[in-house]
Amino acid sequence: MKPLATTPKATLIYLLMVFIFLSYAAIRVLNLSQAVQSVKSTADTASYMRISRQPLFDPKFLAGSRPLIFPLVLKLFGNNEEAVAWAQGMLSILSWGLLAVAMASSLHLTFLRLIAFGLILLLSLYRYVIAWDSVLLTESVSLSLLALSIAGWLWLAQRWRWYKVMLLSLVTLLWTFSRDTNAWVVLMVALFLSLLVVLRQINKKYIALSIAFIGMFLLSNLSADRGDRWVFPFQNILGRRILAEAQAVNFFANCGMPVSPSLMQLAGGYANSSDRAFYENPALESYRVWLHQNGKLCYVKWLLSNPLESIKKPIVEFDSLVSMQNIQPFLFSKNFSPVLPARLEAIFLPRQMLLFVFIVLFGLALIALFNKAWVQNKSWWVIIGMILLIFPHYFITWHGDVMGIYRHVLAVSIQFYLGIWLFLLLVVDSVLTFMTDHESSRNWLFMKSVKPSRN
């Protein structure tokens, strides 16, 4: 991070940052103190609780039916629901506070640092960020670790240090194992880093991070395979999307899937529909054998067989999903109250024309990439990478499961909105810094051209 200035004006601004953060933390604590009076549990919570009771190094814990990080949180706090909610809230406050500091420190102009600091904390007061702290699901921890990982990247971009690499790797490892789709994003980051190293755009030291991230992906994928965590989401997709489309059914039949009347009767349902027929109907035994042998591979082949169609379908739902407008309030604690007024949220986190906004943002990120914006500020690498990975992240989430997709796409939405504002902050900082430097150069040349008069 850039060294802090010591002028009186700068000191005042940093004191204001401390005041803003303390006020922010107080607001979060007061809001959470109400919500924890009625911590929200769901049907999924019971599964996490069950896993958390397994021994730490038991295969049912490390490679269970759910990713291991949230069960680990439950275990650490003895499955005390209120304590877990407070822990999630404190982690969220810390993570977003560090992201605000990291982004502010990445900017050149002191007054803009204050704006960036306050803006990021304001964004984190969004109801679909703070409401999850009192819900016993993975969303709160996953969002906090996402914010913390972005902060780590901004910190590392300013100057390479191995201790920063170790801390970033630890945060990324935790984020990888908090949700299975996160592992695929980590893999994409690893491939992006490798490409930049090959093109000699970043230091070859980053290949160490790339290798570490690929290792994290492989471990997560191994855990998911051993725990059959992909089976339930796949059968949701099979029932809701594949069996309802004749062309898709033909493709899977050619890939070896036994298509029977018993299977076709499950069209339109979910994995647990019809008394869990996917799992327990004796007539579907040959299907289940095929599923574990070739199901995942056939699904990947299906997505690749018509890539334009695979991309088109998620695009159609981009606005409704990324805007989070269909997340049901019943998911939250009955004592939760939003902090920001809905009108203010609509200004800072708009819900209209999001696909158009994304296309513009993506195009601007490519312009920044081709114009080597990182020469002036290395933080551009982080923001450009974050924006370029928005749609791949969304694509993986959309094709990863259909049940609860409005909740699952939450991390993509936060990545999208953060991408907008962090990009704008860097643009303003770059433009004003250029203007300031240009004006200083003109003044210096003018003063040099003026010769002292002789008496």
C-alpha positions in Angstrom: 0.0 0.0 0.0 1.1 3.5 -0.6 2.7 5.4 2.3 0.3 7.7 4.1 0.8 11.5 3.6 1.6 13.5 6.8 0.2 16.9 5.9 -2.4 18.4 8.2 -5.0 18.0 5.5 -4.1 14.3 5.0 -4.1 13.7 8.7 -7.6 15.2 9.0 -8.8 12.9 6.2 -7.3 9.8 7.9 -9.0 10.7 11.2 -12.3 11.1 9.3 -11.7 7.5 7.9 -11.3 6.2 11.5 -14.5 8.0 12.5 -16.4 6.7 9.5 -15.3 3.1 10.2 -16.2 3.3 13.9 -19.6 4.7 12.9 -20.0 2.0 10.3 -19.0 -0.8 12.7 -21.5 0.6 15.3 -24.3 0.6 12.7 -23.5 -3.0 11.8 -23.3 -4.2 15.4 -26.6 -2.5 16.3 -28.3 -4.0 13.2 -27.0 -7.5 13.9 -27.9 -7.3 17.6 -31.6 -7.2 16.5 -31.3 -9.9 13.9 -29.5 -12.4 16.1 -32.6 -12.5 18.4 -34.1 -14.7 15.7 -31.3 -16.4 13.8 -32.6 -18.0 10.6 -32.1 -21.7 9.9 -33.1 -23.5 6.7 -33.3 -27.1 5.6 -29.7 -26.8 4.4 -28.6 -25.7 7.8 -29.4 -29.1 9.2 -27.0 -30.7 6.7 -24.2 -28.3 7.8 -24.9 -29.0 11.4 -24.7 -32.8 10.8 -21.4 -32.5 9.1 -20.0 -30.2 11.8 -20.5 -33.0 14.4 -18.1 -35.3 12.6 -14.4 -35.5 13.7 -12.3 -32.8 12.0 -10.2 -35.2 10.0 -13.0 -37.6 9.2 -13.7 -38.1 5.4 -17.3 -37.2 6.1 -16.1 -33.8 7.3 -13.3 -33.1 4.8 -15.2 -34.6 1.8 -18.8 -34.5 2.9 -22.0 -33.6 1.2 -21.3 -29.9 1.8 -18.1 -27.8 1.5 -16.2 -27.8 4.8 -15.7 -24.2 5.7 -19.2 -23.4 7.1 -19.3 -26.7 9.1 -15.9 -25.7 10.4 -17.3 -22.4 11.6 -20.2 -24.2 13.3 -17.8 -26.6 15.0 -15.6 -23.7 16.3 -18.6 -22.1 18.0 -20.1 -25.4 19.2 -23.1 -25.0 17.0 -24.3 -22.1 19.0 -26.4 -20.3 16.5 -26.2 -16.8 18.0 -22.4 -17.1 18.4 -22.1 -18.2 14.8 -24.2 -15.2 13.6 -22.0 -12.8 15.6 -18.8 -14.4 14.2 -20.2 -14.0 10.7 -21.0 -10.3 11.4 -17.6 -9.5 12.9 -15.8 -11.2 9.9 -17.9 -9.2 7.5 -17.1 -5.9 9.3 -13.4 -6.7 9.3 -13.3 -7.9 5.6 -15.2 -4.9 4.2 -13.2 -2.5 6.4 -9.9 -4.0 5.0 -11.2 -3.8 1.4 -12.1 -0.1 2.0 -8.6 0.5 3.4 -6.9 -1.4 0.5 -8.8 0.4 -2.2 -8.3 3.8 -0.6 -4.6 3.1 -0.3 -4.4 2.2 -4.0 -5.4 5.7 -5.1 -3.1 8.6 -5.6 -5.3 11.5 -4.5 -5.9 11.9 -0.8 -9.4 13.3 -1.0 -10.4 10.5 -3.3 -9.1 8.0 -0.8 -11.7 9.3 1.7 -14.5 9.0 -0.9 -13.4 5.4 -1.9 -13.2 4.4 1.8 -16.7 5.6 2.6 -18.2 4.3 -0.7 -17.1 0.7 -0.2 -18.4 0.7 3.4 -21.7 2.2 2.1 -22.0 -0.6 -0.5 -21.4 -3.2 2.1 -24.5 -2.0 4.0 -26.6 -3.3 1.1 -29.4 -5.5 2.5 -28.3 -8.5 0.5 -24.8 -8.3 2.1 -25.6 -7.7 5.8 -28.8 -9.8 6.0 -26.9 -13.1 5.6 -24.9 -12.5 8.8 -27.9 -13.8 10.8 -28.6 -16.7 8.4 -27.0 -20.1 9.0 -25.8 -20.7 5.4 -22.6 -20.1 3.5 -23.4 -16.7 2.0 -22.1 -14.5 4.7 -18.7 -16.2 5.1 -18.3 -16.6 1.3 -19.0 -12.8 0.7 -16.7 -11.8 3.5 -13.9 -13.9 2.1 -14.5 -12.5 -1.4 -14.1 -9.0 -0.1 -11.0 -10.0 1.9 -9.5 -11.7 -1.2 -10.0 -8.6 -3.3 -8.4 -6.5 -0.6 -5.5 -9.0 -0.6 -5.0 -8.6 -4.3 -5.0 -4.8 -4.1 -2.5 -5.0 -1.3 -0.2 -7.4 -3.3 -0.5 -5.4 -6.5 1.2 -2.4 -4.9 4.4 -4.4 -4.0 5.2 -8.1 -4.1 6.0 -9.6 -0.7 6.0 -13.3 0.2 4.1 -12.8 3.4 1.4 -11.1 1.4 1.3 -14.1 -0.9 0.9 -16.4 2.0 -2.0 -14.4 3.5 -3.7 -14.1 0.2 -3.3 -17.8 -0.4 -4.8 -18.6 3.0 -7.8 -16.4 2.3 -8.2 -17.9 -1.2 -8.0 -21.4 0.2 -10.8 -20.6 2.7 -12.9 -19.0 0.0 -12.4 -22.0 -2.3 -13.8 -24.4 0.2 -16.7 -22.2 1.3 -18.7 -22.9 -1.9 -17.9 -25.4 -4.7 -18.4 -22.8 -7.5 -15.7 -20.6 -5.9 -13.1 -23.2 -6.8 -13.8 -22.8 -10.5 -13.3 -19.0 -10.2 -10.0 -19.7 -8.4 -9.0 -21.9 -11.4 -9.8 -19.2 -13.8 -7.7 -16.7 -11.8 -4.9 -19.2 -12.0 -5.1 -19.5 -15.7 -5.4 -15.7 -16.1 -2.2 -15.3 -14.1 -0.4 -17.9 -16.1 -1.4 -16.2 -19.3 -0.1 -12.9 -18.1 3.2 -14.4 -17.0 3.6 -16.1 -20.4 2.9 -12.7 -22.1 5.4 -11.1 -19.8 2.9 -8.6 -18.5 3.5 -9.5 -14.8 6.4 -10.7 -12.8 7.1 -14.5 -13.2 6.8 -14.8 -9.4 3.0 -14.9 -9.9 3.4 -18.3 -11.4 3.7 -19.5 -7.7 0.3 -18.2 -7.0 -1.1 -19.8 -10.2 0.3 -23.2 -9.2 -1.1 -22.8 -5.6 -4.5 -21.9 -7.0 -4.6 -24.8 -9.3 -3.8 -27.1 -6.4 -6.7 -25.6 -4.4 -9.0 -26.2 -7.2 -7.9 -29.8 -7.5 -8.4 -30.4 -3.8 -11.8 -28.8 -3.8 -12.8 -30.9 -6.9 -11.5 -34.1 -5.2 -13.5 -33.3 -2.1 -16.7 -32.6 -4.2 -16.2 -35.9 -6.1 -15.6 -37.9 -2.9 -18.7 -36.4 -1.3 -20.8 -36.6 -4.4 -21.6 -32.9 -4.0 -22.2 -32.5 -7.7 -24.9 -35.2 -7.9 -27.8 -33.2 -6.3 -27.2 -30.0 -8.4 -26.8 -32.1 -11.5 -30.1 -33.9 -10.9 -31.8 -30.5 -10.3 -30.6 -29.5 -13.8 -31.5 -32.8 -15.3 -35.1 -32.5 -14.0 -35.6 -28.8 -14.7 -33.6 -28.2 -17.9 -32.5 -31.4 -19.6 -35.5 -33.7 -19.4 -37.8 -30.9 -20.4 -36.0 -30.5 -23.8 -36.1 -33.2 -26.4 -32.9 -32.3 -28.1 -31.0 -32.4 -24.8 -32.6 -35.8 -23.9 -31.4 -37.2 -27.2 -27.9 -35.9 -26.6 -27.7 -37.6 -23.2 -29.2 -40.8 -24.5 -26.4 -40.9 -27.1 -24.0 -40.3 -24.3 -25.2 -43.5 -22.6 -27.9 -42.2 -20.2 -30.7 -44.8 -19.9 -33.9 -42.9 -20.9 -36.9 -44.6 -19.5 -40.6 -43.7 -18.7 -39.7 -43.6 -15.0 -36.9 -41.1 -15.7 -39.0 -38.9 -18.0 -41.7 -38.7 -15.4 -39.3 -36.6 -13.3 -39.1 -33.8 -16.0 -39.8 -30.5 -14.4 -38.9 -31.7 -10.9 -35.9 -31.3 -8.6 -33.4 -33.9 -7.3 -35.6 -34.5 -4.2 -39.0 -34.5 -6.0 -41.3 -37.4 -6.1 -40.1 -38.9 -2.8 -36.5 -38.7 -3.9 -37.1 -40.9 -6.9 -33.8 -40.0 -8.5 -32.1 -41.7 -5.5 -34.5 -44.4 -4.5 -36.7 -45.6 -7.3 -35.6 -49.2 -8.2 -36.5 -48.6 -11.8 -33.7 -45.9 -12.1 -30.9 -48.1 -10.9 -29.3 -48.3 -14.3 -29.5 -44.5 -14.5 -27.7 -44.1 -11.2 -24.9 -46.4 -12.4 -24.5 -44.2 -15.5 -24.7 -41.0 -13.4 -21.7 -41.9 -11.3 -19.7 -43.3 -14.2 -20.3 -40.7 -16.9 -22.8 -38.1 -15.8 -20.4 -35.2 -15.1 -18.4 -35.8 -18.3 -21.6 -36.0 -20.4 -22.8 -32.7 -18.9 -19.6 -30.9 -19.8 -19.8 -32.4 -23.3 -23.4 -31.1 -23.6 -22.3 -27.6 -22.6 -19.5 -27.6 -25.1 -21.5 -29.1 -27.9 -23.4 -25.9 -28.5 -21.4 -23.1 -26.8 -23.6 -20.3 -28.2 -26.7 -21.8 -26.7 -24.9 -22.5 -23.4 -24.0 -18.8 -23.2 -27.3 -17.5 -24.6 -29.5 -19.1 -21.9 -27.7 -17.4 -18.9 -27.7 -14.1 -20.7 -31.5 -14.1 -20.9 -31.7 -14.2 -17.1 -28.8 -11.9 -16.4 -30.8 -8.8 -15.3 -33.2 -10.7 -13.1 -30.6 -12.8 -11.4 -27.8 -10.2 -10.9 -30.2 -7.6 -9.7 -31.2 -10.0 -6.9 -34.7 -8.7 -7.2 -36.2 -12.2 -6.7 -34.4 -13.1 -3.5 -37.2 -13.9 -1.0 -37.2 -11.9 2.3 -38.4 -15.0 4.2 -34.8 -16.3 3.9 -33.7 -13.6 6.4 -34.2 -13.3 10.1 -37.6 -12.0 10.9 -35.9 -9.3 13.1 -33.6 -8.1 10.3 -34.2 -4.5 9.1 -32.4 -3.0 6.1 -30.0 -0.1 7.0 -30.0 1.7 3.7 -33.3 3.1 2.3 -34.4 1.3 -0.9 -34.1 4.5 -2.9 -30.5 5.0 -1.9 -29.8 1.3 -2.7 -31.3 1.9 -6.2 -28.8 4.7 -6.8 -25.7 2.9 -5.8 -26.8 -0.6 -6.8 -29.1 -0.1 -9.8 -31.4 -2.9 -11.0 -32.2 -1.8 -14.5 -30.4 -2.6 -17.8 -27.7 -4.5 -16.0 -26.7 -6.5 -19.1 -26.1 -3.3 -21.0 -24.1 -1.9 -18.1 -22.1 -5.1 -18.0 -21.3 -4.9 -21.7 -20.2 -1.3 -21.4 -18.1 -2.1 -18.3 -16.5 -5.1 -20.0 -15.7 -3.0 -23.1 -14.1 -0.3 -20.9 -12.1 -3.0 -19.0 -10.7 -4.2 -22.4 -9.8 -0.7 -23.4 -7.9 -0.2 -20.1 -6.2 -3.6 -20.7 -5.1 -2.7 -24.2 -3.9 0.8 -23.1 -1.9 -0.7 -20.3 -3.6 1.3 -17.6 -1.6 -0.6 -14.9 1.6 1.3 -15.9 0.2 4.2 -13.8 -1.4 2.2 -11.1 -0.9 -1.6 -10.7 -4.3 -1.9 -9.0 -5.8 -1.8 -12.5 -4.8 -5.4 -12.9 -7.0 -6.4 -10.0 -10.0 -4.4 -11.2 -9.6 -5.5 -14.9 -9.3 -9.1 -13.8 -12.3 -8.9 -11.6 -14.5 -7.4 -14.4 -13.3 -9.9 -17.0 -14.2 -12.8 -14.7 -17.8 -11.6 -14.0 -19.5 -13.5 -16.8 -17.4 -16.7 -16.4 -18.3 -16.7 -12.7 -22.0 -16.1 -13.7 -21.8 -18.8 -16.3 -20.5 -21.4 -13.9 -23.0 -20.5 -11.3 -26.0 -20.6 -13.7 -24.9 -24.0 -15.1 -23.9 -25.3 -11.7 -27.4 -25.6 -10.2 -30.9 -24.4 -10.8 -32.4 -24.8 -7.3 -31.9 -21.6 -5.3 -30.1 -19.9 -8.1 -31.1 -16.4 -7.0 -29.2 -17.1 -3.8 -26.3 -18.8 -5.5 -25.6 -15.9 -7.9 -25.2 -13.5 -5.0 -21.4 -13.5 -5.2 -21.5 -12.6 -8.9 -23.8 -9.7 -8.1 -21.5 -8.3 -5.5 -18.5 -8.8 -7.9 -20.5 -6.9 -10.6 -21.4 -3.9 -8.4 -18.0 -3.7 -6.9 -16.5 -3.9 -10.4 -18.5 -0.8 -11.4 -17.5 1.4 -8.5 -13.9 0.3 -8.2 -13.4 0.9 -12.0 -14.9 4.4 -11.7 -12.7 5.2 -8.7 -9.6 4.2 -10.7 -10.7 6.2 -13.7 -11.3 9.3 -11.7 -8.0 8.9 -9.9 -6.1 8.3 -13.1 -7.6 11.3 -14.9 -7.2 13.7 -12.0 -3.6 12.5 -11.3 -2.8 13.0 -15.0 -4.3 16.5 -15.0 -2.4 17.4 -11.8 0.9 16.1 -13.0 0.4 17.8 -16.4 -0.4 21.1 -14.7 2.7 20.7 -12.4 4.9 20.1 -15.5 3.5 23.2 -17.2 4.2 25.3 -14.1 7.7 24.0 -13.8 8.4 24.7 -17.5 7.0 28.2 -17.1 9.1 29.0 -14.1 12.2 27.6 -15.8 11.5 29.8 -18.8 11.3 33.0 -16.8 14.8 34.5 -16.3 15.5 36.6 -13.2 15.6 40.3 -14.0 18.9 42.2 -13.6 19.1 45.4 -11.6 
